[in-house]
């Protein structure tokens, strides 16, 4: 299997520009780029398929350029439904720094990171019209799918002109960085071909590109979305534990596809996991491999082991070894209740809304259904004091097998 054939096997090739692109990727060492606009100070899991693909090309010997759109980010790539919210230059610059740091870490400092604002900041409007706009017809722009979809609801000129800026990015990188290929998600195909056409018309040379299919779950929802929220690559925004929980629970019928897309496991290793997954899906070996590979690549072995520790402790109910940080990570989504004085177990359960009445509280305690910080409480005389809290601060109440409540002793 050639390198290009492996990319196809992994499901990473959708649209292709350049008849001899396979030969270029298989036999030459080329410079390529992938770009993103700094709409936030972190990339999210939806970006990760592109980052992994870029890293895969880099491992094969190709030179990656990661373009952070300081210029394009001021406008915003047209969306299918409505115009993007304009962010301030101050916020955009903050986002740029965050993404640059993130990309540098993911690529171990081996990726070149550029900002298209550097070549647009001194480019006068009339020069853009003359040097770029002269080569792109309105008819050509109107024929792009994203533009067609917005014509009925309306599209601003700024959004309309976005493809001209991105097209010029490719031209500039081609001329100044010998970058002959663009690699993006399939939603960028119209912008990519604008750049290829511009290079052909202005320089008389061929450029190359391929796009990756949008990664979705079995229902067509974007990969990396959890209850409407993005799963960020920044560990401070989305912990390794949260990533682990998402990845260990992806759809069974999609997990092998995700292993192909998101990991550097070999073809043989993935085929072996696929065999095990079909024979014993309940062992979730494919899911565990996916979580391990992604988290270690993003955050390192230590963070992965911490995620495993928290997950196993919660599954068994044994959280006696938890630190304050572990609690904050594991129960990030729970709103804590506060305690300001020592309380009898029955009053504690009622005041914290764990139980609806003192009668119900007594029943749960007597039945052995209540644990505090991993210890089962069966005595109705039990009194919670500050010294019994984790780090003299947190109390974790579990009712039954899975219902958790978090308290803070103030």
C-alpha positions in Angstrom: 0.0 0.0 0.0 1.5 3.4 -1.0 1.2 6.4 1.2 -1.6 7.9 -0.9 -3.4 4.5 -0.9 -3.1 4.5 2.9 -4.7 8.0 3.1 -7.6 6.7 1.0 -7.9 3.6 3.2 -8.1 5.8 6.2 -11.0 7.8 4.6 -8.9 11.0 4.4 -9.4 11.8 0.7 -12.5 13.3 -0.7 -11.8 16.0 -3.4 -8.5 16.1 -5.3 -6.8 18.7 -7.5 -3.9 17.6 -9.6 -3.8 14.5 -11.8 -0.4 13.4 -10.4 -1.1 14.3 -6.7 -0.5 10.6 -5.7 2.9 10.6 -7.2 3.8 13.9 -5.5 2.7 12.6 -2.1 4.3 9.2 -2.6 7.7 10.1 -4.1 8.5 13.7 -3.4 9.0 15.9 -0.3 6.7 18.8 -0.8 5.5 21.8 1.3 1.8 22.0 2.0 -0.4 24.1 4.2 -3.5 23.8 6.3 -5.3 26.9 7.6 -7.7 28.0 10.3 -9.2 31.3 11.5 -8.6 32.2 15.1 -12.2 32.3 16.2 -11.3 31.1 19.7 -8.1 30.8 21.7 -8.1 27.0 21.3 -8.8 24.6 18.5 -11.3 21.9 19.2 -11.7 18.2 18.5 -13.4 18.9 15.1 -10.1 20.4 14.0 -8.1 17.4 15.1 -8.7 15.3 12.0 -7.0 18.0 9.9 -4.2 18.4 12.4 -3.6 14.6 12.5 -3.6 14.5 8.7 -1.1 17.3 8.5 1.1 15.6 11.1 0.8 12.3 9.2 2.1 14.0 6.1 4.9 15.6 8.1 5.9 12.1 9.5 6.2 10.9 5.9 8.6 13.7 5.2 6.5 16.6 3.8 6.9 20.1 5.2 3.8 21.5 7.0 2.8 25.1 7.2 0.0 25.9 9.6 -1.7 29.2 8.6 -3.5 31.1 11.3 -5.8 33.6 9.7 -5.1 37.0 11.3 -6.5 38.6 8.2 -9.3 36.2 7.2 -10.3 36.0 10.9 -11.2 39.7 10.8 -13.9 38.9 8.2 -15.0 35.3 8.9 -15.5 32.4 6.5 -19.1 32.4 5.2 -21.4 30.0 7.0 -24.3 28.2 5.4 -26.9 30.1 7.5 -25.8 33.5 8.7 -22.8 35.8 9.0 -20.2 35.1 11.6 -19.9 37.5 14.6 -17.1 39.9 14.1 -14.5 39.7 16.9 -12.2 42.5 18.1 -8.6 42.7 17.0 -7.5 42.4 20.6 -9.4 39.1 21.0 -8.2 37.9 17.6 -4.6 38.5 18.6 -5.1 36.7 21.9 -6.7 33.7 20.0 -3.7 33.7 17.6 -1.2 33.3 20.4 -3.2 30.5 21.9 -3.6 28.5 18.7 0.1 29.1 17.7 1.2 27.7 21.1 -1.2 24.7 20.7 0.0 23.8 17.2 3.6 24.2 18.1 3.1 21.7 21.0 1.1 19.2 18.9 3.8 19.2 16.2 6.7 19.2 18.7 7.9 22.5 17.2 8.3 20.9 13.7 5.6 22.9 12.0 6.0 26.3 10.5 3.3 28.6 11.7 2.4 31.7 9.6 -0.2 34.5 9.9 -1.8 35.9 6.7 -2.1 39.3 8.3 1.6 39.6 7.8 1.3 39.9 4.0 -2.1 41.7 4.0 -1.4 44.5 6.5 0.4 46.6 3.9 -1.6 45.5 0.9 -3.7 48.4 -0.4 -7.3 47.8 -1.4 -6.8 49.0 -5.0 -3.8 46.7 -5.3 -5.9 43.7 -4.2 -8.5 44.5 -6.8 -5.9 44.9 -9.5 -3.6 42.0 -8.6 -6.2 39.5 -7.5 -9.8 40.6 -8.3 -8.9 41.1 -11.9 -8.3 37.3 -12.3 -11.6 36.1 -10.6 -14.9 36.7 -12.2 -18.1 37.3 -10.3 -19.7 34.5 -12.3 -17.0 32.1 -10.9 -17.7 33.2 -7.4 -21.4 32.9 -7.6 -21.0 29.4 -8.8 -19.5 28.3 -5.4 -21.8 26.2 -3.3 -21.5 28.2 -0.1 -22.3 31.5 -2.0 -25.3 29.9 -3.8 -26.7 28.8 -0.4 -26.5 32.3 1.0 -27.9 34.3 -1.9 -31.5 33.9 -0.8 -30.9 35.1 2.7 -28.3 37.6 1.8 -24.5 37.8 2.0 -22.3 40.8 2.7 -19.6 41.8 0.4 -17.0 41.1 3.1 -18.1 37.5 3.2 -18.4 37.3 -0.5 -14.8 38.5 -0.9 -13.5 36.0 1.6 -12.5 33.4 -1.0 -10.4 36.1 -2.8 -8.3 36.5 0.4 -7.9 32.8 0.9 -7.1 32.3 -2.7 -4.4 34.9 -2.4 -3.0 33.1 0.6 -2.3 30.1 -1.5 -0.7 32.2 -4.2 1.5 34.0 -1.6 2.6 30.8 0.0 3.3 29.3 -3.4 5.5 32.2 -4.4 7.3 32.8 -1.1 7.4 29.4 0.6 7.3 27.0 -2.4 4.1 25.6 -1.0 2.4 23.7 -3.8 -0.4 21.9 -1.9 -3.3 22.8 0.3 -5.0 20.3 2.6 -8.3 21.2 4.2 -11.7 20.0 5.2 -14.2 19.4 2.4 -16.1 22.6 3.3 -13.1 24.6 2.0 -13.1 23.2 -1.5 -14.5 26.4 -3.1 -11.8 28.5 -1.5 -9.1 26.0 -2.4 -9.9 26.0 -6.1 -9.9 29.8 -6.1 -6.3 29.7 -5.0 -5.4 27.0 -7.6 -7.0 29.0 -10.4 -5.3 32.2 -9.3 -1.9 30.4 -9.3 -2.6 29.0 -12.8 -3.7 32.4 -14.2 -1.0 34.5 -12.6 2.0 32.2 -12.7 1.0 29.6 -15.3 1.8 26.8 -12.8 0.0 23.9 -11.3 -0.9 23.6 -7.7 -2.3 20.7 -5.8 -4.9 20.0 -3.1 -7.0 17.4 -1.4 -9.8 17.7 1.1 -10.9 15.4 3.9 -14.5 14.4 4.4 -16.3 16.1 7.4 -16.0 13.7 10.3 -19.5 13.0 11.8 -21.2 10.5 14.1 -23.7 7.9 12.8 -26.4 10.6 13.0 -24.5 13.1 11.0 -23.6 15.3 13.9 -20.1 16.9 13.9 -17.4 14.9 15.7 -16.2 16.5 18.9 -19.5 18.0 19.9 -20.8 17.1 23.4 -24.3 18.3 24.3 -23.9 21.3 22.0 -20.4 22.3 23.3 -17.1 21.9 21.6 -14.5 19.6 23.1 -11.4 21.9 23.2 -7.8 20.7 22.6 -6.7 23.0 25.4 -6.6 20.8 28.5 -7.6 23.8 30.7 -10.8 24.0 28.7 -11.5 20.3 28.2 -9.8 17.9 30.6 -8.3 14.6 29.4 -10.9 12.9 31.5 -13.7 14.7 29.6 -12.0 13.7 26.3 -11.7 10.1 27.6 -15.4 9.9 28.4 -16.3 11.2 25.0 -14.0 8.9 23.1 -14.7 5.8 25.1 -18.4 6.2 24.4 -18.3 6.9 20.6 -20.7 4.9 18.5 -19.6 1.3 18.1 -20.2 1.3 14.4 -17.9 4.4 14.0 -15.0 3.6 16.2 -12.9 1.8 13.6 -13.3 4.7 11.2 -12.2 7.1 13.9 -9.1 4.9 14.6 -8.2 5.2 11.0 -8.7 9.0 10.9 -7.4 10.1 14.4 -4.6 7.8 15.2 -1.1 6.8 14.0 -1.7 3.1 14.6 -0.6 1.0 11.6 -3.0 -0.6 9.2 -2.3 -4.0 10.7 -2.8 -2.7 14.3 -6.2 -1.2 13.3 -7.3 -4.4 11.5 -6.4 -6.4 14.6 -8.5 -4.0 16.8 -11.3 -4.3 14.2 -11.2 -8.1 14.5 -11.3 -7.9 18.4 -14.1 -5.3 18.2 -16.3 -7.6 16.1 -15.7 -10.6 18.2 -15.9 -9.0 21.7 -17.4 -5.5 21.4 -18.2 -5.5 25.1 -14.5 -5.3 25.9 -14.3 -1.9 24.1 -10.7 -2.4 23.1 -11.0 -0.3 20.0 -12.6 2.5 22.0 -9.8 2.3 24.6 -7.2 2.4 21.9 -8.8 5.5 20.4 -8.9 7.3 23.7 -5.3 6.4 24.5 -3.9 7.5 21.1 -5.7 10.8 21.0 -5.1 11.9 24.6 -1.4 10.9 24.6 -0.8 12.7 21.4 -2.6 15.8 22.7 -1.7 15.9 26.4 0.8 13.2 27.1 1.0 9.9 28.9 0.6 11.4 32.4 -2.7 13.1 31.5 -4.0 9.9 30.0 -3.1 7.9 33.1 -4.9 10.5 35.2 -8.0 10.2 33.1 -7.9 6.4 33.5 -7.5 6.8 37.3 -10.5 9.1 37.6 -12.7 7.0 35.3 -11.9 3.7 37.1 -12.4 5.3 40.5 -15.8 6.7 39.5 -16.8 3.4 38.0 -16.0 1.5 41.2 -17.1 4.3 43.5 -13.7 4.3 45.2 -12.7 7.9 45.3 -10.9 8.0 48.6 -7.7 8.8 46.9 -9.1 11.8 45.0 -7.5 15.2 45.4 -9.3 18.5 45.0 -8.1 18.8 41.4 -9.4 15.3 40.7 -12.8 16.3 42.0 -12.9 19.5 40.0 -12.0 17.6 36.8 -14.4 14.6 37.4 -17.4 16.7 38.4 -16.8 19.8 36.3 -20.5 19.9 35.1 -22.1 19.6 38.6 -23.1 22.7 40.5 -21.8 22.3 44.0 -23.9 23.0 47.2 -22.3 24.8 50.1 -21.9 23.7 53.8 -21.1 26.2 56.5 -21.4 24.1 59.6 -21.1 20.5 60.8 -24.2 18.5 59.9 -25.8 15.2 60.9 -26.1 12.9 57.9 -29.9 13.3 57.6 -29.8 17.1 57.6 -26.9 17.0 55.2 -28.8 14.9 52.7 -31.9 17.1 52.9 -30.1 20.4 52.9 -28.1 19.4 49.8 -31.2 18.1 48.0 -29.8 14.6 47.8 -33.0 13.5 49.4 -36.4 15.2 49.4 -37.3 14.5 53.1 -35.8 13.3 56.3 -37.8 10.1 56.0 -36.3 9.4 52.6 -32.8 10.3 53.9 -33.1 7.9 56.8 -34.2 5.1 54.4 -31.2 5.7 52.0 -28.7 5.6 54.9 -30.3 2.6 56.5 -30.3 0.7 53.1 -26.6 1.4 52.6 -27.3 3.6 49.5 -25.2 6.6 50.6 -21.4 7.0 50.4 -19.4 10.1 51.4 -16.0 10.5 49.8 -16.0 6.8 48.9 -17.0 5.6 52.3 -20.4 4.0 52.9 -22.4 5.7 55.6 -24.9 3.5 57.5 -25.2 5.2 60.8 -27.9 7.8 61.3 -25.6 9.4 64.0 -22.9 10.3 61.4 -21.8 13.9 61.5 -19.9 15.6 58.7 -17.2 18.0 59.8 -14.6 19.9 57.9 -11.8 17.5 58.7 -13.7 14.7 57.0 -13.8 16.6 53.7 -11.2 16.1 51.0 -8.5 18.7 51.4 -10.8 20.1 54.1 -13.0 21.4 51.4 -14.9 18.9 49.2 -17.5 16.3 50.1 -18.6 13.9 47.4 -22.0 12.2 48.0 -23.1 9.3 46.0 -26.6 8.1 46.1 -27.1 4.6 44.7 -24.6 3.6 42.0 -24.3 6.6 39.8 -26.0 9.7 41.3 -23.3 12.2 42.5 -23.5 15.4 44.4 -20.7 17.8 45.3 -20.5 19.9 48.4 -18.0 22.6 49.4 -17.4 23.2 53.1 -16.8 27.0 53.5 
